[in-house]
């Protein structure tokens, strides 16, 4: 695992030819952990490195392909989409080239976080607040990275230092979640309630805040209550933590966007529904891969309009999706063949005869008149945690820890009403209410969102059940997942790391 855990150093060397001093070391020219973490500026530089890595995880389709096993997403099994389709049809192997994007970027983020966490106390020239705020960001992003890693791969190496070790074994999910909880509890106390300067744009905090840590902690508790841990006592903790966010939302400025579509327009880049997001800017000069979002505008555009067709909606999920403004904003309704406006069709007239997602399409390079994309990179924010998720987390956790009371109904109804739906039927049983929340989450976060449908199916052990309702026109499943033995629930460890470490 050398490529993820080796300590990075920047070495500036000066050499004098034929000099006796050629081999004499000058430590002032070496940037090391011993002489770097000293000042506030050093801490700021270290935190910038964290966002470079986490941005790279969420700015392209590759890692998201591990979520294609859900019943909301599918893709044509052809050309360079076969690696995506392998997850959709349950035949992904350790040689899958797409999934390594998440594996690499999440572990790179962890490496940077480890360096900061293990050295921030040495910054004696910085204030205590500056030290805590820097470490809080590292704890938050390390927890976030491990949360995605263990939900995607299950047992993974648990690394809290940056030593190279080819004998590391995989940690059990329970141990990984223990570190995630510890990290988020640290972040909860060390992060500020808000940022200033360039860390706040259009009134929105860019780095995580104390509210972000609480929201992620609620989601982690909810996940721990399901498979594989099944620690049902965590439902109460999830409800309590989500309620802290809801009751104090004004502290962090959280609120649902008035209209669902507002999130997905280019004007929605900065919004108060974002609890934590990854921000991009296509106008950054020079080539800066992690500054650009490649989920927009081309990735999910149909081939018929010059797009890449990285994925599109499964037909039966689309048919069950309740009509209204949320569905209208989620899916493309009109398609212009070869971008000719007069040659318009619905999804049944497209090459692949599937509904395409419209999320992430509206960006500076997108022409809404004819759907021409003038660039393959964009600036749209990826919403890693939205306030809607906090509300739905509370609704489910409250119902499962106690009863579907008025507060649980209020939380889910806020999301439903924004989607143009009536209040949820009153008087539901605990199980029926929980199932209604899971369905609501599926519609709210359908497509390429980090609050993925796939993770809900895993934790509720309903992967096979969801995929049993698959339209006959979809790609045929190569293998059938099992909700009893949990086969195909986790992605295979990448072959490159298995070759370096036989314990993987």
Long-range contacts (C-beta under 8 A, 24 or more apart in sequence): 1-107, 1-157, 1-164, 1-165, 1-166, 1-168, 1-497, 1-500, 1-501, 1-504, 2-164, 2-166, 2-500, 3-104, 3-496, 4-104, 4-107, 4-108, 4-110, 4-111, 4-497, 5-107, 5-111, 5-159, 5-162, 5-163, 5-164, 5-165, 6-162, 6-164, 7-33, 7-115, 7-162, 7-163, 8-111, 33-115, 33-118, 33-119, 36-119, 37-116, 37-119, 37-120, 37-122, 37-123, 38-122, 38-123, 38-124, 38-125, 38-126, 39-123, 39-125, 39-126, 40-123, 40-125, 40-126, 40-127, 40-130, 42-123, 42-126, 43-116, 43-120, 43-123, 43-126, 43-130, 43-131, 43-134, 44-134, 46-112, 46-115, 46-116, 46-120, 46-134, 46-138, 47-116, 47-134, 47-137, 47-138, 47-207, 49-112, 50-109, 50-112, 50-113, 50-116, 50-137, 50-138, 50-141, 51-207, 51-278, 51-290, 52-290, 53-105, 53-108, 53-109, 53-112, 53-290, 54-105, 54-109, 54-141, 54-144, 54-145, 54-278, 55-278, 55-279, 55-280, 55-290, 55-291, 56-101, 56-105, 56-108, 56-289, 56-290, 57-101, 57-102, 57-105, 57-106, 57-109, 57-145, 57-148, 57-278, 58-278, 58-382, 58-384, 58-450, 59-278, 59-280, 59-289, 59-290, 59-292, 59-293, 59-294, 59-295, 59-382, 60-101, 60-294, 60-295, 60-299, 61-98, 61-294, 61-295, 61-299, 61-310, 61-311, 61-448, 62-98, 62-99, 62-100, 62-101, 62-102, 63-98, 63-99, 63-101, 63-102, 63-103, 63-105, 64-311, 64-448, 64-452, 65-96, 65-98, 65-99, 66-92, 66-98, 66-99, 66-102, 66-152, 66-454, 66-491, 67-452, 67-453, 67-454, 67-455, 68-311, 68-454, 69-454, 69-457, 69-463, 69-467, 69-481, 69-488, 70-452, 70-453, 70-454, 70-457, 70-466, 71-314, 71-316, 71-317, 71-453, 71-457, 71-466, 71-467, 71-469, 71-470, 72-313, 72-314, 72-317, 72-442, 72-446, 72-447, 72-453, 73-311, 73-312, 73-313, 73-314, 73-447, 73-448, 73-453, 74-311, 74-312, 74-313, 74-314, 74-354, 74-474, 74-475, 75-309, 75-310, 75-311, 75-312, 76-309, 76-352, 76-475, 77-475, 81-309, 81-310, 84-310, 84-311, 85-475, 87-491, 88-475, 89-475, 89-476, 89-477, 89-478, 89-479, 90-477, 90-478, 90-479, 90-480, 90-481, 90-488, 91-478, 91-479, 92-491, 92-492, 93-492, 93-495, 94-492, 94-493, 94-494, 94-495, 94-498, 95-495, 96-491, 96-492, 96-494, 99-152, 99-491, 99-494, 100-494, 100-496, 102-148, 102-149, 102-152, 103-149, 103-153, 103-494, 103-497, 106-145, 106-146, 106-148, 106-149, 107-145, 107-149, 107-159, 109-141, 109-142, 109-145, 110-142, 110-145, 110-146, 110-159, 111-159, 111-162, 112-138, 113-138, 113-139, 113-141, 113-142, 113-145, 114-142, 114-159, 114-160, 114-161, 114-162, 115-162, 117-142, 117-160, 118-160, 118-161, 118-162, 129-192, 132-190, 133-190, 133-191, 133-192, 135-186, 135-190, 136-186, 136-187, 136-189, 136-190, 136-191, 136-192, 136-208, 136-213, 137-187, 137-191, 137-207, 137-208, 139-183, 139-184, 139-186, 139-187, 139-190, 140-183, 140-184, 140-187, 140-191, 140-208, 140-212, 140-213, 140-216, 140-276, 141-208, 142-179, 142-183, 143-179, 143-180, 143-183, 143-184, 143-187, 143-216, 143-220, 144-216, 144-276, 144-384, 146-176, 146-179, 146-180, 146-183, 147-180, 147-216, 147-219, 147-220, 147-223, 148-450, 149-176, 150-176, 150-177, 150-180, 151-223, 151-455, 151-458, 152-490, 152-491, 153-490, 153-491, 153-492, 153-493, 154-228, 154-489, 154-490, 156-493, 157-504, 166-500, 166-501, 167-501, 167-503, 168-501, 168-503, 168-504, 169-503, 170-493, 170-503, 170-504, 173-228, 173-229, 174-229, 177-220, 177-224, 177-229, 180-220, 181-217, 181-220, 184-213, 184-216, 184-217, 184-220, 185-217, 187-213, 188-213, 188-214, 188-217, 193-251, 193-252, 194-252, 194-253, 201-270, 201-279, 202-270, 203-253, 203-270, 203-272, 204-253, 204-270, 204-271, 204-272, 204-274, 205-252, 205-253, 206-279, 208-276, 209-252, 210-252, 211-245, 211-248, 211-249, 211-251, 211-252, 211-254, 211-275, 212-252, 212-275, 212-276, 212-385, 214-241, 214-242, 214-244, 214-245, 215-241, 215-242, 215-245, 215-275, 215-276, 215-385, 215-387, 215-389, 215-390, 215-393, 216-276, 216-385, 217-241, 218-242, 218-245, 218-390, 218-393, 218-394, 218-397, 219-385, 219-389, 219-393, 221-397, 222-393, 222-396, 222-397, 222-459, 223-455, 223-459, 225-397, 225-400, 225-459, 226-458, 226-459, 226-460, 226-461, 227-458, 227-459, 227-460, 227-461, 227-486, 227-489, 228-486, 232-400, 235-397, 235-400, 235-401, 236-397, 236-401, 236-402, 238-393, 238-394, 238-396, 238-397, 238-401, 239-394, 239-397, 239-398, 239-401, 239-402, 242-390, 242-391, 242-393, 242-394, 242-397, 243-394, 243-398, 243-407, 245-275, 245-387, 245-390, 246-390, 246-391, 246-394, 246-411, 249-387, 254-387, 254-390, 255-387, 256-387, 256-388, 256-391, 256-414, 256-415, 256-418, 257-418, 258-418, 259-325, 259-329, 259-418, 260-325, 260-326, 260-329, 260-330, 260-418, 260-419, 261-325, 261-328, 261-329, 263-329, 263-383, 263-386, 264-329, 264-358, 264-359, 264-360, 264-361, 264-362, 264-380, 265-362, 266-362, 266-363, 266-364, 266-366, 266-379, 266-380, 268-381, 269-379, 269-380, 269-381, 270-381, 272-387, 273-383, 273-386, 273-387, 273-388, 274-381, 274-383, 274-385, 274-386, 274-387, 275-384, 275-385, 275-386, 275-387, 275-389, 275-390, 276-384, 276-385, 277-381, 277-382, 277-383, 277-384, 277-385, 278-381, 278-382, 278-384, 279-381, 280-378, 280-379, 280-380, 280-381, 280-382, 281-379, 282-363, 282-364, 282-365, 282-375, 282-377, 282-378, 282-379, 283-379, 292-377, 292-378, 292-379, 293-360, 293-363, 293-377, 293-378, 293-379, 293-380, 293-381, 293-382, 294-376, 294-377, 294-378, 295-360, 295-378, 295-380, 295-382, 295-448, 296-360, 296-361, 296-362, 296-363, 296-366, 296-378, 296-379, 296-380, 297-360, 297-361, 297-362, 297-363, 297-365, 297-366, 297-373, 297-375, 297-376, 297-378, 298-373, 298-375, 298-376, 299-360, 299-448, 300-356, 300-357, 300-359, 300-360, 300-361, 300-447, 300-448, 301-356, 301-361, 301-371, 301-373, 302-332, 302-335, 302-350, 302-351, 302-352, 302-356, 303-350, 303-351, 303-352, 304-335, 304-336, 304-337, 304-338, 304-350, 304-351, 305-335, 305-336, 305-337, 305-338, 305-339, 305-371, 305-372, 305-373, 306-338, 306-339, 306-372, 306-373, 307-356, 307-373, 308-376, 309-352, 309-356, 311-357, 311-447, 311-448, 312-352, 312-354, 312-355, 312-356, 312-357, 313-354, 313-355, 313-356, 313-357, 313-446, 313-447, 314-354, 314-470, 314-471, 314-474, 315-354, 315-355, 315-471, 315-473, 315-474, 316-469, 316-470, 316-471, 317-442, 317-446, 318-355, 321-443, 321-446, 322-419, 322-421, 322-443, 324-419, 324-420, 324-421, 325-419, 325-420, 326-418, 326-419, 326-420, 326-421, 326-443, 326-444, 327-443, 329-358, 329-359, 330-357, 330-358, 330-359, 330-443, 330-446, 330-447, 331-355, 331-356, 331-357, 331-358, 332-356, 332-357, 332-358, 332-361, 335-371, 336-370, 336-371, 339-370, 339-371, 339-372, 340-370, 341-369, 341-370, 353-473, 357-446, 357-447, 357-448, 359-447, 359-448, 359-449, 360-448, 382-450, 383-449, 383-450, 384-450, 385-450, 385-451, 386-445, 386-451, 388-415, 388-418, 388-444, 389-441, 389-444, 389-445, 389-451, 391-415, 392-437, 392-440, 392-441, 392-444, 395-433, 395-437, 396-434, 396-437, 396-438, 399-430, 399-433, 399-434, 399-437, 400-430, 400-434, 403-430, 404-428, 404-429, 404-430, 404-433, 408-433, 412-436, 412-437, 412-440, 415-440, 415-444, 416-440, 419-443, 419-444, 438-462, 458-489, 461-486, 463-488, 463-489
